[in-house]
Amino acid sequence: MKVSTFCKVLRDQREWHMFTFLFCTSVFLCF
């Protein structure tokens, strides 16, 4: 599963918004 797709799925879950933001930021900073 692509990171962008994974992030998009999580983003659809409002309660996971902060987690998604932190996770995606960490991934993009690392890669």
MDTraj code that builds the backbone (N, CA, C; nanometers):
import mdtraj as md
import numpy as np

residues = "MET LYS VAL SER THR PHE CYS LYS VAL LEU ARG ASP GLN ARG GLU TRP HIS MET PHE THR PHE LEU PHE CYS THR SER VAL PHE LEU CYS PHE".split()
xyz = np.array([
    [0.0851, -0.1206, 0.0000],
    [0.0000, 0.0000, 0.0000],
    [0.0881, 0.1249, 0.0000],
    [0.0551, 0.2163, -0.0889],
    [0.1321, 0.3404, -0.0959],
    [0.1051, 0.4279, 0.0261],
    [0.2048, 0.5035, 0.0649],
    [0.1918, 0.5918, 0.1809],
    [0.0813, 0.6932, 0.1580],
    [0.0756, 0.7501, 0.0375],
    [-0.0261, 0.8508, 0.0060],
    [-0.1659, 0.7936, 0.0209],
    [-0.1838, 0.6695, -0.0224],
    [-0.3144, 0.6043, -0.0102],
    [-0.3477, 0.5802, 0.1353],
    [-0.2485, 0.5325, 0.2098],
    [-0.2663, 0.5053, 0.3522],
    [-0.3049, 0.6328, 0.4256],
    [-0.2359, 0.7428, 0.3927],
    [-0.2641, 0.8711, 0.4563],
    [-0.4035, 0.9192, 0.4199],
    [-0.4432, 0.8981, 0.2966],
    [-0.5756, 0.9415, 0.2516],
    [-0.6851, 0.8688, 0.3291],
    [-0.6646, 0.7383, 0.3493],
    [-0.7619, 0.6585, 0.4236],
    [-0.7731, 0.7083, 0.5671],
    [-0.6575, 0.7324, 0.6306],
    [-0.6587, 0.7811, 0.7685],
    [-0.7198, 0.9199, 0.7769],
    [-0.6940, 1.0013, 0.6761],
    [-0.7439, 1.1381, 0.6767],
    [-0.8972, 1.1406, 0.6765],
    [-0.9575, 1.0348, 0.6192],
    [-1.1039, 1.0263, 0.6164],
    [-1.1606, 1.0073, 0.7570],
    [-1.0748, 0.9603, 0.8473],
    [-1.1176, 0.9422, 0.9857],
    [-1.0775, 1.0668, 1.0653],
    [-1.1737, 1.1517, 1.0941],
    [-1.1445, 1.2795, 1.1590],
    [-1.0703, 1.2640, 1.2920],
    [-1.1063, 1.1626, 1.3677],
    [-1.0421, 1.1442, 1.4983],
    [-0.8953, 1.1083, 1.4841],
    [-0.8557, 1.0662, 1.3623],
    [-0.7165, 1.0289, 1.3394],
    [-0.6390, 1.1400, 1.2704],
    [-0.6985, 1.2563, 1.2615],
    [-0.6364, 1.3660, 1.1880],
    [-0.4952, 1.3980, 1.2379],
    [-0.4802, 1.4131, 1.3684],
    [-0.3494, 1.4483, 1.4234],
    [-0.2496, 1.3351, 1.4014],
    [-0.2924, 1.2131, 1.4238],
    [-0.2052, 1.0981, 1.4029],
    [-0.1606, 1.0919, 1.2571],
    [-0.2538, 1.1143, 1.1666],
    [-0.2229, 1.1114, 1.0230],
    [-0.1206, 1.2175, 0.9882],
    [-0.1412, 1.3369, 1.0421],
    [-0.0494, 1.4474, 1.0157],
    [0.0919, 1.4144, 1.0629],
    [0.1029, 1.3662, 1.1834],
    [0.2343, 1.3323, 1.2400],
    [0.2983, 1.2156, 1.1653],
    [0.2184, 1.1156, 1.1359],
    [0.2699, 0.9979, 1.0662],
    [0.3198, 1.0350, 0.9271],
    [0.2381, 1.1053, 0.8512],
    [0.2754, 1.1436, 0.7150],
    [0.3969, 1.2359, 0.7160],
    [0.4018, 1.3264, 0.8114],
    [0.5159, 1.4181, 0.8201],
    [0.6440, 1.3399, 0.8480],
    [0.6344, 1.2452, 0.9405],
    [0.7517, 1.1642, 0.9739],
    [0.7985, 1.0836, 0.8536],
    [0.7054, 1.0251, 0.7833],
    [0.7391, 0.9433, 0.6660],
    [0.8054, 1.0281, 0.5580],
    [0.7456, 1.1426, 0.5283],
    [0.8010, 1.2281, 0.4229],
    [0.9359, 1.2881, 0.4617],
    [0.9554, 1.3113, 0.5899],
    [1.0838, 1.3649, 0.6343],
    [1.1914, 1.2567, 0.6271],
    [1.1530, 1.1341, 0.6567],
    [1.2485, 1.0238, 0.6537],
    [1.2798, 0.9806, 0.5107],
    [1.1807, 0.9934, 0.4215],
    [1.1998, 0.9499, 0.2830],
    [1.1848, 1.0677, 0.1889],
])
top = md.Topology()
chain = top.add_chain()
for i, resn in enumerate(residues, 1):
    res = top.add_residue(resn, chain, resSeq=i)
    for name in ("N", "CA", "C"):
        top.add_atom(name, md.element.get_by_symbol(name[0]), res)
traj = md.Trajectory(xyz[None], top)
